[in-house]
């Protein structure tokens, strides 16, 4: 046994790391699948109400953001 090269050991470690990564990916896929089943699919439509970091902007009548005017 002592005569084995370190190449075999390295290959085995690499294979184990690959298998671990695949298990983690499968777990993440399953977690996303369960989330979609519970909350519904993400439609990809951006709404500022859902974004806590969106700046507060008031809209004027034509749908454009109203500009603040400074009087001098």
mmJSON file of the N, C-alpha and C atoms, coordinates in Angstrom:
{"data_MODEL":{"atom_site":{
"group_PDB":["ATOM","ATOM","ATOM","ATOM","ATOM","ATOM","ATOM","ATOM","ATOM","ATOM","ATOM","ATOM","ATOM","ATOM","ATOM","ATOM","ATOM","ATOM","ATOM","ATOM","ATOM","ATOM","ATOM","ATOM","ATOM","ATOM","ATOM","ATOM","ATOM","ATOM","ATOM","ATOM","ATOM","ATOM","ATOM","ATOM","ATOM","ATOM","ATOM","ATOM","ATOM","ATOM","ATOM","ATOM","ATOM","ATOM","ATOM","ATOM","ATOM","ATOM","ATOM","ATOM","ATOM","ATOM","ATOM","ATOM","ATOM","ATOM","ATOM","ATOM","ATOM","ATOM","ATOM","ATOM","ATOM","ATOM","ATOM","ATOM","ATOM","ATOM","ATOM","ATOM","ATOM","ATOM","ATOM","ATOM","ATOM","ATOM","ATOM","ATOM","ATOM","ATOM","ATOM","ATOM","ATOM","ATOM","ATOM","ATOM","ATOM","ATOM","ATOM","ATOM","ATOM","ATOM","ATOM","ATOM","ATOM","ATOM","ATOM","ATOM","ATOM","ATOM","ATOM","ATOM","ATOM","ATOM","ATOM","ATOM","ATOM","ATOM","ATOM","ATOM","ATOM","ATOM","ATOM","ATOM","ATOM","ATOM","ATOM","ATOM","ATOM","ATOM","ATOM","ATOM","ATOM","ATOM","ATOM","ATOM","ATOM","ATOM","ATOM","ATOM","ATOM","ATOM","ATOM","ATOM","ATOM","ATOM","ATOM","ATOM","ATOM","ATOM","ATOM","ATOM","ATOM","ATOM","ATOM","ATOM","ATOM","ATOM","ATOM","ATOM","ATOM","ATOM","ATOM","ATOM","ATOM","ATOM","ATOM","ATOM","ATOM","ATOM","ATOM","ATOM","ATOM","ATOM","ATOM","ATOM","ATOM","ATOM","ATOM","ATOM","ATOM","ATOM","ATOM","ATOM","ATOM","ATOM","ATOM","ATOM","ATOM","ATOM","ATOM","ATOM","ATOM","ATOM","ATOM","ATOM","ATOM","ATOM","ATOM","ATOM","ATOM","ATOM","ATOM","ATOM","ATOM","ATOM","ATOM","ATOM","ATOM","ATOM","ATOM","ATOM","ATOM","ATOM","ATOM","ATOM","ATOM","ATOM","ATOM","ATOM","ATOM","ATOM","ATOM","ATOM"],
"id":[1,2,3,4,5,6,7,8,9,10,11,12,13,14,15,16,17,18,19,20,21,22,23,24,25,26,27,28,29,30,31,32,33,34,35,36,37,38,39,40,41,42,43,44,45,46,47,48,49,50,51,52,53,54,55,56,57,58,59,60,61,62,63,64,65,66,67,68,69,70,71,72,73,74,75,76,77,78,79,80,81,82,83,84,85,86,87,88,89,90,91,92,93,94,95,96,97,98,99,100,101,102,103,104,105,106,107,108,109,110,111,112,113,114,115,116,117,118,119,120,121,122,123,124,125,126,127,128,129,130,131,132,133,134,135,136,137,138,139,140,141,142,143,144,145,146,147,148,149,150,151,152,153,154,155,156,157,158,159,160,161,162,163,164,165,166,167,168,169,170,171,172,173,174,175,176,177,178,179,180,181,182,183,184,185,186,187,188,189,190,191,192,193,194,195,196,197,198,199,200,201,202,203,204,205,206,207,208,209,210,211,212,213,214,215,216],
"type_symbol":["N","C","C","N","C","C","N","C","C","N","C","C","N","C","C","N","C","C","N","C","C","N","C","C","N","C","C","N","C","C","N","C","C","N","C","C","N","C","C","N","C","C","N","C","C","N","C","C","N","C","C","N","C","C","N","C","C","N","C","C","N","C","C","N","C","C","N","C","C","N","C","C","N","C","C","N","C","C","N","C","C","N","C","C","N","C","C","N","C","C","N","C","C","N","C","C","N","C","C","N","C","C","N","C","C","N","C","C","N","C","C","N","C","C","N","C","C","N","C","C","N","C","C","N","C","C","N","C","C","N","C","C","N","C","C","N","C","C","N","C","C","N","C","C","N","C","C","N","C","C","N","C","C","N","C","C","N","C","C","N","C","C","N","C","C","N","C","C","N","C","C","N","C","C","N","C","C","N","C","C","N","C","C","N","C","C","N","C","C","N","C","C","N","C","C","N","C","C","N","C","C","N","C","C","N","C","C","N","C","C","N","C","C","N","C","C"],
"label_atom_id":["N","CA","C","N","CA","C","N","CA","C","N","CA","C","N","CA","C","N","CA","C","N","CA","C","N","CA","C","N","CA","C","N","CA","C","N","CA","C","N","CA","C","N","CA","C","N","CA","C","N","CA","C","N","CA","C","N","CA","C","N","CA","C","N","CA","C","N","CA","C","N","CA","C","N","CA","C","N","CA","C","N","CA","C","N","CA","C","N","CA","C","N","CA","C","N","CA","C","N","CA","C","N","CA","C","N","CA","C","N","CA","C","N","CA","C","N","CA","C","N","CA","C","N","CA","C","N","CA","C","N","CA","C","N","CA","C","N","CA","C","N","CA","C","N","CA","C","N","CA","C","N","CA","C","N","CA","C","N","CA","C","N","CA","C","N","CA","C","N","CA","C","N","CA","C","N","CA","C","N","CA","C","N","CA","C","N","CA","C","N","CA","C","N","CA","C","N","CA","C","N","CA","C","N","CA","C","N","CA","C","N","CA","C","N","CA","C","N","CA","C","N","CA","C","N","CA","C","N","CA","C","N","CA","C","N","CA","C","N","CA","C","N","CA","C","N","CA","C","N","CA","C"],
"label_alt_id":[null,null,null,null,null,null,null,null,null,null,null,null,null,null,null,null,null,null,null,null,null,null,null,null,null,null,null,null,null,null,null,null,null,null,null,null,null,null,null,null,null,null,null,null,null,null,null,null,null,null,null,null,null,null,null,null,null,null,null,null,null,null,null,null,null,null,null,null,null,null,null,null,null,null,null,null,null,null,null,null,null,null,null,null,null,null,null,null,null,null,null,null,null,null,null,null,null,null,null,null,null,null,null,null,null,null,null,null,null,null,null,null,null,null,null,null,null,null,null,null,null,null,null,null,null,null,null,null,null,null,null,null,null,null,null,null,null,null,null,null,null,null,null,null,null,null,null,null,null,null,null,null,null,null,null,null,null,null,null,null,null,null,null,null,null,null,null,null,null,null,null,null,null,null,null,null,null,null,null,null,null,null,null,null,null,null,null,null,null,null,null,null,null,null,null,null,null,null,null,null,null,null,null,null,null,null,null,null,null,null,null,null,null,null,null,null],
"label_comp_id":["UNK","UNK","UNK","UNK","UNK","UNK","UNK","UNK","UNK","UNK","UNK","UNK","UNK","UNK","UNK","UNK","UNK","UNK","UNK","UNK","UNK","UNK","UNK","UNK","UNK","UNK","UNK","UNK","UNK","UNK","UNK","UNK","UNK","UNK","UNK","UNK","UNK","UNK","UNK","UNK","UNK","UNK","UNK","UNK","UNK","UNK","UNK","UNK","UNK","UNK","UNK","UNK","UNK","UNK","UNK","UNK","UNK","UNK","UNK","UNK","UNK","UNK","UNK","UNK","UNK","UNK","UNK","UNK","UNK","UNK","UNK","UNK","UNK","UNK","UNK","UNK","UNK","UNK","UNK","UNK","UNK","UNK","UNK","UNK","UNK","UNK","UNK","UNK","UNK","UNK","UNK","UNK","UNK","UNK","UNK","UNK","UNK","UNK","UNK","UNK","UNK","UNK","UNK","UNK","UNK","UNK","UNK","UNK","UNK","UNK","UNK","UNK","UNK","UNK","UNK","UNK","UNK","UNK","UNK","UNK","UNK","UNK","UNK","UNK","UNK","UNK","UNK","UNK","UNK","UNK","UNK","UNK","UNK","UNK","UNK","UNK","UNK","UNK","UNK","UNK","UNK","UNK","UNK","UNK","UNK","UNK","UNK","UNK","UNK","UNK","UNK","UNK","UNK","UNK","UNK","UNK","UNK","UNK","UNK","UNK","UNK","UNK","UNK","UNK","UNK","UNK","UNK","UNK","UNK","UNK","UNK","UNK","UNK","UNK","UNK","UNK","UNK","UNK","UNK","UNK","UNK","UNK","UNK","UNK","UNK","UNK","UNK","UNK","UNK","UNK","UNK","UNK","UNK","UNK","UNK","UNK","UNK","UNK","UNK","UNK","UNK","UNK","UNK","UNK","UNK","UNK","UNK","UNK","UNK","UNK","UNK","UNK","UNK","UNK","UNK","UNK"],
"label_asym_id":["A","A","A","A","A","A","A","A","A","A","A","A","A","A","A","A","A","A","A","A","A","A","A","A","A","A","A","A","A","A","A","A","A","A","A","A","A","A","A","A","A","A","A","A","A","A","A","A","A","A","A","A","A","A","A","A","A","A","A","A","A","A","A","A","A","A","A","A","A","A","A","A","A","A","A","A","A","A","A","A","A","A","A","A","A","A","A","A","A","A","A","A","A","A","A","A","A","A","A","A","A","A","A","A","A","A","A","A","A","A","A","A","A","A","A","A","A","A","A","A","A","A","A","A","A","A","A","A","A","A","A","A","A","A","A","A","A","A","A","A","A","A","A","A","A","A","A","A","A","A","A","A","A","A","A","A","A","A","A","A","A","A","A","A","A","A","A","A","A","A","A","A","A","A","A","A","A","A","A","A","A","A","A","A","A","A","A","A","A","A","A","A","A","A","A","A","A","A","A","A","A","A","A","A","A","A","A","A","A","A","A","A","A","A","A","A"],
"label_entity_id":["1","1","1","1","1","1","1","1","1","1","1","1","1","1","1","1","1","1","1","1","1","1","1","1","1","1","1","1","1","1","1","1","1","1","1","1","1","1","1","1","1","1","1","1","1","1","1","1","1","1","1","1","1","1","1","1","1","1","1","1","1","1","1","1","1","1","1","1","1","1","1","1","1","1","1","1","1","1","1","1","1","1","1","1","1","1","1","1","1","1","1","1","1","1","1","1","1","1","1","1","1","1","1","1","1","1","1","1","1","1","1","1","1","1","1","1","1","1","1","1","1","1","1","1","1","1","1","1","1","1","1","1","1","1","1","1","1","1","1","1","1","1","1","1","1","1","1","1","1","1","1","1","1","1","1","1","1","1","1","1","1","1","1","1","1","1","1","1","1","1","1","1","1","1","1","1","1","1","1","1","1","1","1","1","1","1","1","1","1","1","1","1","1","1","1","1","1","1","1","1","1","1","1","1","1","1","1","1","1","1","1","1","1","1","1","1"],
"label_seq_id":[1,1,1,2,2,2,3,3,3,4,4,4,5,5,5,6,6,6,7,7,7,8,8,8,9,9,9,10,10,10,11,11,11,12,12,12,13,13,13,14,14,14,15,15,15,16,16,16,17,17,17,18,18,18,19,19,19,20,20,20,21,21,21,22,22,22,23,23,23,24,24,24,25,25,25,26,26,26,27,27,27,28,28,28,29,29,29,30,30,30,31,31,31,32,32,32,33,33,33,34,34,34,35,35,35,36,36,36,37,37,37,38,38,38,39,39,39,40,40,40,41,41,41,42,42,42,43,43,43,44,44,44,45,45,45,46,46,46,47,47,47,48,48,48,49,49,49,50,50,50,51,51,51,52,52,52,53,53,53,54,54,54,55,55,55,56,56,56,57,57,57,58,58,58,59,59,59,60,60,60,61,61,61,62,62,62,63,63,63,64,64,64,65,65,65,66,66,66,67,67,67,68,68,68,69,69,69,70,70,70,71,71,71,72,72,72],
"pdbx_PDB_ins_code":[null,null,null,null,null,null,null,null,null,null,null,null,null,null,null,null,null,null,null,null,null,null,null,null,null,null,null,null,null,null,null,null,null,null,null,null,null,null,null,null,null,null,null,null,null,null,null,null,null,null,null,null,null,null,null,null,null,null,null,null,null,null,null,null,null,null,null,null,null,null,null,null,null,null,null,null,null,null,null,null,null,null,null,null,null,null,null,null,null,null,null,null,null,null,null,null,null,null,null,null,null,null,null,null,null,null,null,null,null,null,null,null,null,null,null,null,null,null,null,null,null,null,null,null,null,null,null,null,null,null,null,null,null,null,null,null,null,null,null,null,null,null,null,null,null,null,null,null,null,null,null,null,null,null,null,null,null,null,null,null,null,null,null,null,null,null,null,null,null,null,null,null,null,null,null,null,null,null,null,null,null,null,null,null,null,null,null,null,null,null,null,null,null,null,null,null,null,null,null,null,null,null,null,null,null,null,null,null,null,null,null,null,null,null,null,null],
"Cartn_x":[0.802,0.0,0.85,1.998,2.85,3.417,3.399,3.975,3.061,1.829,0.914,1.38,1.109,1.484,0.425,0.816,-0.125,-1.167,-0.933,-1.882,-3.246,-3.257,-4.514,-5.246,-4.519,-5.123,-5.711,-4.977,-5.455,-6.703,-6.694,-7.861,-9.087,-8.882,-9.997,-10.536,-9.648,-10.084,-10.848,-10.377,-11.033,-12.428,-12.53,-13.816,-14.792,-14.312,-15.17,-15.657,-14.779,-15.161,-16.222,-16.047,-17.031,-18.386,-18.39,-19.647,-20.323,-19.541,-20.107,-20.753,-20.074,-20.605,-21.916,-21.972,-23.19,-24.34,-24.027,-25.061,-25.585,-24.673,-25.09,-25.971,-25.606,-26.409,-27.802,-27.862,-29.155,-30.019,-29.402,-30.152,-30.689,-29.879,-30.329,-31.472,-31.365,-32.443,-33.744,-33.659,-34.842,-35.424,-34.561,-35.019,-35.752,-35.195,-35.862,-37.201,-37.232,-38.465,-39.541,-39.183,-40.143,-40.602,-39.693,-40.053,-41.051,-40.817,-41.745,-43.115,-43.148,-44.426,-45.174,-44.446,-45.073,-45.504,-44.653,-44.921,-45.29,-45.206,-45.501,-44.255,-44.277,-43.092,-42.88,-41.641,-41.287,-41.593,-42.432,-42.806,-41.773,-40.786,-39.721,-40.105,-41.257,-41.695,-41.236,-40.547,-40.035,-41.131,-41.331,-42.248,-41.505,-41.486,-40.755,-41.27,-42.53,-43.076,-42.358,-41.846,-41.16,-39.688,-39.153,-37.738,-37.522,-36.929,-36.735,-35.673,-34.861,-33.803,-34.155,-35.377,-35.782,-35.973,-35.526,-35.727,-37.209,-37.629,-39.018,-39.192,-40.06,-40.31,-41.818,-42.271,-43.69,-43.864,-44.976,-45.253,-46.221,-46.001,-46.96,-48.007,-48.875,-50.018,-49.693,-48.592,-48.3,-47.42,-47.205,-46.47,-44.975,-44.472,-43.048,-42.803,-41.619,-41.27,-41.255,-41.907,-41.958,-40.61,-40.126,-38.856,-39.113,-38.21,-38.346,-37.812,-38.559,-38.142,-37.765,-36.614,-36.177,-36.422,-37.045,-37.293,-36.171,-35.699,-34.611,-35.083],
"Cartn_y":[-1.194,0.0,1.266,1.198,2.374,2.77,1.889,2.161,2.936,3.198,3.948,5.381,5.892,7.279,8.212,9.451,10.428,10.839,10.466,10.802,10.174,8.916,8.233,8.931,9.323,10.019,11.355,12.093,13.389,13.219,12.194,11.927,11.629,10.824,10.47,11.702,12.568,13.798,14.704,14.78,15.602,15.05,13.734,13.098,13.323,13.216,13.461,14.909,15.837,17.251,17.483,16.832,16.965,16.423,15.277,14.69,15.575,16.16,17.072,18.283,18.815,19.975,19.619,18.447,18.009,17.833,17.297,17.159,18.513,19.492,20.841,21.471,21.291,21.828,21.197,19.893,19.206,19.707,19.946,20.459,21.863,22.712,24.059,24.014,23.121,22.98,22.571,21.622,21.163,22.287,23.074,24.186,25.219,25.556,26.495,25.939,24.645,24.005,24.113,23.824,23.921,25.359,26.317,27.726,28.147,27.697,28.027,27.419,26.188,25.55,26.285,26.784,27.448,28.873,29.636,31.049,31.387,30.455,30.72,31.176,31.076,31.446,32.956,33.358,34.765,35.201,36.243,36.673,37.604,38.04,38.863,40.314,40.726,42.11,42.901,43.999,44.841,45.778,45.804,46.767,47.494,48.817,49.574,49.331,48.951,48.7,47.54,46.596,45.427,45.69,46.813,47.117,48.067,47.591,48.465,49.538,49.408,50.359,51.349,51.272,52.179,53.577,54.598,55.972,56.336,57.144,57.596,58.655,58.376,59.313,59.424,60.639,60.838,60.894,60.367,60.362,61.49,62.135,63.133,62.469,63.223,62.683,61.825,62.066,61.31,60.089,59.728,58.512,58.699,59.91,60.178,60.662,60.472,60.938,62.468,63.04,64.493,65.005,66.049,66.628,67.65,67.672,68.67,69.977,71.024,72.351,73.205,73.82,74.711,76.142,76.912,78.324,79.159,80.135,80.972,82.339],
"Cartn_z":[0.0,0.0,0.0,0.628,0.73,-0.625,-1.568,-2.867,-3.805,-3.41,-4.286,-4.47,-5.622,-5.875,-5.297,-5.128,-4.583,-5.627,-6.869,-7.928,-7.658,-7.234,-6.946,-5.817,-4.797,-3.672,-4.116,-4.92,-5.415,-6.277,-7.118,-7.962,-7.102,-6.057,-5.17,-4.449,-3.987,-3.315,-4.284,-5.505,-6.514,-6.826,-6.948,-7.209,-6.056,-4.817,-3.656,-3.62,-3.957,-4.001,-5.078,-6.231,-7.31,-6.883,-6.21,-5.74,-4.703,-3.809,-2.807,-3.476,-4.473,-5.188,-5.895,-6.498,-7.166,-6.164,-4.978,-3.937,-3.494,-3.333,-2.944,-4.009,-5.275,-6.375,-6.392,-6.186,-6.177,-5.02,-3.878,-2.725,-3.007,-3.646,-3.99,-4.996,-5.992,-6.972,-6.293,-5.373,-4.655,-3.797,-3.169,-2.346,-3.205,-4.393,-5.296,-5.771,-6.051,-6.506,-5.421,-4.182,-3.089,-2.883,-3.036,-2.887,-3.957,-5.195,-6.283,-6.038,-5.529,-5.251,-4.15,-3.171,-2.04,-2.378,-3.085,-3.32,-4.756,-5.662,-7.059,-7.795,-9.109,-9.886,-9.892,-10.06,-10.175,-11.604,-11.746,-13.095,-13.718,-12.957,-13.503,-13.708,-13.226,-13.377,-12.167,-12.408,-11.338,-10.86,-9.562,-8.971,-7.861,-7.885,-6.868,-5.453,-5.31,-3.984,-3.303,-4.083,-3.552,-3.277,-3.763,-3.629,-2.459,-1.37,-0.221,-0.456,-1.507,-1.774,-2.878,-3.406,-4.472,-3.889,-4.608,-4.108,-4.171,-3.23,-3.226,-4.3,-5.243,-6.329,-6.514,-6.699,-6.983,-8.489,-8.95,-10.387,-10.717,-11.853,-12.287,-13.18,-13.761,-14.485,-15.684,-16.377,-17.594,-17.35,-16.086,-15.782,-15.641,-15.933,-15.758,-14.335,-13.87,-12.533,-12.542,-11.576,-11.487,-10.994,-11.644,-11.233,-10.136,-9.177,-8.124,-8.664,-8.468,-8.949,-7.751,-7.841,-6.779,-7.225,-6.339,-6.658,-6.07,-6.836,-6.32,-5.938],
"occupancy":[1.0,1.0,1.0,1.0,1.0,1.0,1.0,1.0,1.0,1.0,1.0,1.0,1.0,1.0,1.0,1.0,1.0,1.0,1.0,1.0,1.0,1.0,1.0,1.0,1.0,1.0,1.0,1.0,1.0,1.0,1.0,1.0,1.0,1.0,1.0,1.0,1.0,1.0,1.0,1.0,1.0,1.0,1.0,1.0,1.0,1.0,1.0,1.0,1.0,1.0,1.0,1.0,1.0,1.0,1.0,1.0,1.0,1.0,1.0,1.0,1.0,1.0,1.0,1.0,1.0,1.0,1.0,1.0,1.0,1.0,1.0,1.0,1.0,1.0,1.0,1.0,1.0,1.0,1.0,1.0,1.0,1.0,1.0,1.0,1.0,1.0,1.0,1.0,1.0,1.0,1.0,1.0,1.0,1.0,1.0,1.0,1.0,1.0,1.0,1.0,1.0,1.0,1.0,1.0,1.0,1.0,1.0,1.0,1.0,1.0,1.0,1.0,1.0,1.0,1.0,1.0,1.0,1.0,1.0,1.0,1.0,1.0,1.0,1.0,1.0,1.0,1.0,1.0,1.0,1.0,1.0,1.0,1.0,1.0,1.0,1.0,1.0,1.0,1.0,1.0,1.0,1.0,1.0,1.0,1.0,1.0,1.0,1.0,1.0,1.0,1.0,1.0,1.0,1.0,1.0,1.0,1.0,1.0,1.0,1.0,1.0,1.0,1.0,1.0,1.0,1.0,1.0,1.0,1.0,1.0,1.0,1.0,1.0,1.0,1.0,1.0,1.0,1.0,1.0,1.0,1.0,1.0,1.0,1.0,1.0,1.0,1.0,1.0,1.0,1.0,1.0,1.0,1.0,1.0,1.0,1.0,1.0,1.0,1.0,1.0,1.0,1.0,1.0,1.0,1.0,1.0,1.0,1.0,1.0,1.0,1.0,1.0,1.0,1.0,1.0,1.0],
"B_iso_or_equiv":[0.0,0.0,0.0,0.0,0.0,0.0,0.0,0.0,0.0,0.0,0.0,0.0,0.0,0.0,0.0,0.0,0.0,0.0,0.0,0.0,0.0,0.0,0.0,0.0,0.0,0.0,0.0,0.0,0.0,0.0,0.0,0.0,0.0,0.0,0.0,0.0,0.0,0.0,0.0,0.0,0.0,0.0,0.0,0.0,0.0,0.0,0.0,0.0,0.0,0.0,0.0,0.0,0.0,0.0,0.0,0.0,0.0,0.0,0.0,0.0,0.0,0.0,0.0,0.0,0.0,0.0,0.0,0.0,0.0,0.0,0.0,0.0,0.0,0.0,0.0,0.0,0.0,0.0,0.0,0.0,0.0,0.0,0.0,0.0,0.0,0.0,0.0,0.0,0.0,0.0,0.0,0.0,0.0,0.0,0.0,0.0,0.0,0.0,0.0,0.0,0.0,0.0,0.0,0.0,0.0,0.0,0.0,0.0,0.0,0.0,0.0,0.0,0.0,0.0,0.0,0.0,0.0,0.0,0.0,0.0,0.0,0.0,0.0,0.0,0.0,0.0,0.0,0.0,0.0,0.0,0.0,0.0,0.0,0.0,0.0,0.0,0.0,0.0,0.0,0.0,0.0,0.0,0.0,0.0,0.0,0.0,0.0,0.0,0.0,0.0,0.0,0.0,0.0,0.0,0.0,0.0,0.0,0.0,0.0,0.0,0.0,0.0,0.0,0.0,0.0,0.0,0.0,0.0,0.0,0.0,0.0,0.0,0.0,0.0,0.0,0.0,0.0,0.0,0.0,0.0,0.0,0.0,0.0,0.0,0.0,0.0,0.0,0.0,0.0,0.0,0.0,0.0,0.0,0.0,0.0,0.0,0.0,0.0,0.0,0.0,0.0,0.0,0.0,0.0,0.0,0.0,0.0,0.0,0.0,0.0,0.0,0.0,0.0,0.0,0.0,0.0],
"pdbx_formal_charge":[null,null,null,null,null,null,null,null,null,null,null,null,null,null,null,null,null,null,null,null,null,null,null,null,null,null,null,null,null,null,null,null,null,null,null,null,null,null,null,null,null,null,null,null,null,null,null,null,null,null,null,null,null,null,null,null,null,null,null,null,null,null,null,null,null,null,null,null,null,null,null,null,null,null,null,null,null,null,null,null,null,null,null,null,null,null,null,null,null,null,null,null,null,null,null,null,null,null,null,null,null,null,null,null,null,null,null,null,null,null,null,null,null,null,null,null,null,null,null,null,null,null,null,null,null,null,null,null,null,null,null,null,null,null,null,null,null,null,null,null,null,null,null,null,null,null,null,null,null,null,null,null,null,null,null,null,null,null,null,null,null,null,null,null,null,null,null,null,null,null,null,null,null,null,null,null,null,null,null,null,null,null,null,null,null,null,null,null,null,null,null,null,null,null,null,null,null,null,null,null,null,null,null,null,null,null,null,null,null,null,null,null,null,null,null,null],
"auth_seq_id":[1,1,1,2,2,2,3,3,3,4,4,4,5,5,5,6,6,6,7,7,7,8,8,8,9,9,9,10,10,10,11,11,11,12,12,12,13,13,13,14,14,14,15,15,15,16,16,16,17,17,17,18,18,18,19,19,19,20,20,20,21,21,21,22,22,22,23,23,23,24,24,24,25,25,25,26,26,26,27,27,27,28,28,28,29,29,29,30,30,30,31,31,31,32,32,32,33,33,33,34,34,34,35,35,35,36,36,36,37,37,37,38,38,38,39,39,39,40,40,40,41,41,41,42,42,42,43,43,43,44,44,44,45,45,45,46,46,46,47,47,47,48,48,48,49,49,49,50,50,50,51,51,51,52,52,52,53,53,53,54,54,54,55,55,55,56,56,56,57,57,57,58,58,58,59,59,59,60,60,60,61,61,61,62,62,62,63,63,63,64,64,64,65,65,65,66,66,66,67,67,67,68,68,68,69,69,69,70,70,70,71,71,71,72,72,72],
"auth_comp_id":["UNK","UNK","UNK","UNK","UNK","UNK","UNK","UNK","UNK","UNK","UNK","UNK","UNK","UNK","UNK","UNK","UNK","UNK","UNK","UNK","UNK","UNK","UNK","UNK","UNK","UNK","UNK","UNK","UNK","UNK","UNK","UNK","UNK","UNK","UNK","UNK","UNK","UNK","UNK","UNK","UNK","UNK","UNK","UNK","UNK","UNK","UNK","UNK","UNK","UNK","UNK","UNK","UNK","UNK","UNK","UNK","UNK","UNK","UNK","UNK","UNK","UNK","UNK","UNK","UNK","UNK","UNK","UNK","UNK","UNK","UNK","UNK","UNK","UNK","UNK","UNK","UNK","UNK","UNK","UNK","UNK","UNK","UNK","UNK","UNK","UNK","UNK","UNK","UNK","UNK","UNK","UNK","UNK","UNK","UNK","UNK","UNK","UNK","UNK","UNK","UNK","UNK","UNK","UNK","UNK","UNK","UNK","UNK","UNK","UNK","UNK","UNK","UNK","UNK","UNK","UNK","UNK","UNK","UNK","UNK","UNK","UNK","UNK","UNK","UNK","UNK","UNK","UNK","UNK","UNK","UNK","UNK","UNK","UNK","UNK","UNK","UNK","UNK","UNK","UNK","UNK","UNK","UNK","UNK","UNK","UNK","UNK","UNK","UNK","UNK","UNK","UNK","UNK","UNK","UNK","UNK","UNK","UNK","UNK","UNK","UNK","UNK","UNK","UNK","UNK","UNK","UNK","UNK","UNK","UNK","UNK","UNK","UNK","UNK","UNK","UNK","UNK","UNK","UNK","UNK","UNK","UNK","UNK","UNK","UNK","UNK","UNK","UNK","UNK","UNK","UNK","UNK","UNK","UNK","UNK","UNK","UNK","UNK","UNK","UNK","UNK","UNK","UNK","UNK","UNK","UNK","UNK","UNK","UNK","UNK","UNK","UNK","UNK","UNK","UNK","UNK"],
"auth_asym_id":["A","A","A","A","A","A","A","A","A","A","A","A","A","A","A","A","A","A","A","A","A","A","A","A","A","A","A","A","A","A","A","A","A","A","A","A","A","A","A","A","A","A","A","A","A","A","A","A","A","A","A","A","A","A","A","A","A","A","A","A","A","A","A","A","A","A","A","A","A","A","A","A","A","A","A","A","A","A","A","A","A","A","A","A","A","A","A","A","A","A","A","A","A","A","A","A","A","A","A","A","A","A","A","A","A","A","A","A","A","A","A","A","A","A","A","A","A","A","A","A","A","A","A","A","A","A","A","A","A","A","A","A","A","A","A","A","A","A","A","A","A","A","A","A","A","A","A","A","A","A","A","A","A","A","A","A","A","A","A","A","A","A","A","A","A","A","A","A","A","A","A","A","A","A","A","A","A","A","A","A","A","A","A","A","A","A","A","A","A","A","A","A","A","A","A","A","A","A","A","A","A","A","A","A","A","A","A","A","A","A","A","A","A","A","A","A"],
"auth_atom_id":["N","CA","C","N","CA","C","N","CA","C","N","CA","C","N","CA","C","N","CA","C","N","CA","C","N","CA","C","N","CA","C","N","CA","C","N","CA","C","N","CA","C","N","CA","C","N","CA","C","N","CA","C","N","CA","C","N","CA","C","N","CA","C","N","CA","C","N","CA","C","N","CA","C","N","CA","C","N","CA","C","N","CA","C","N","CA","C","N","CA","C","N","CA","C","N","CA","C","N","CA","C","N","CA","C","N","CA","C","N","CA","C","N","CA","C","N","CA","C","N","CA","C","N","CA","C","N","CA","C","N","CA","C","N","CA","C","N","CA","C","N","CA","C","N","CA","C","N","CA","C","N","CA","C","N","CA","C","N","CA","C","N","CA","C","N","CA","C","N","CA","C","N","CA","C","N","CA","C","N","CA","C","N","CA","C","N","CA","C","N","CA","C","N","CA","C","N","CA","C","N","CA","C","N","CA","C","N","CA","C","N","CA","C","N","CA","C","N","CA","C","N","CA","C","N","CA","C","N","CA","C","N","CA","C","N","CA","C","N","CA","C","N","CA","C","N","CA","C","N","CA","C"],
"pdbx_PDB_model_num":[1,1,1,1,1,1,1,1,1,1,1,1,1,1,1,1,1,1,1,1,1,1,1,1,1,1,1,1,1,1,1,1,1,1,1,1,1,1,1,1,1,1,1,1,1,1,1,1,1,1,1,1,1,1,1,1,1,1,1,1,1,1,1,1,1,1,1,1,1,1,1,1,1,1,1,1,1,1,1,1,1,1,1,1,1,1,1,1,1,1,1,1,1,1,1,1,1,1,1,1,1,1,1,1,1,1,1,1,1,1,1,1,1,1,1,1,1,1,1,1,1,1,1,1,1,1,1,1,1,1,1,1,1,1,1,1,1,1,1,1,1,1,1,1,1,1,1,1,1,1,1,1,1,1,1,1,1,1,1,1,1,1,1,1,1,1,1,1,1,1,1,1,1,1,1,1,1,1,1,1,1,1,1,1,1,1,1,1,1,1,1,1,1,1,1,1,1,1,1,1,1,1,1,1,1,1,1,1,1,1,1,1,1,1,1,1]
}}}
